[in-house]
């Protein structure tokens, strides 16, 4: 398991584009991206775009 820092942007409830950042523990970058997308949608964001996935040394 590695820690990944994921950043991107999404649209909030008011229709504004906002930056999003997540630090997730995951086995792979692809799995971390999927978790971040799911978390952003759960937080009521739409049109989620992930710009960067970076593995962070723990």
Buried (B, 14 or more C-beta within 10 A) or exposed (E): EBBBBBBBBBBBEEEEEEEBEBEBEBEEBEEBBBBBBEBBEEEEBEEBEBEEBEEEEE
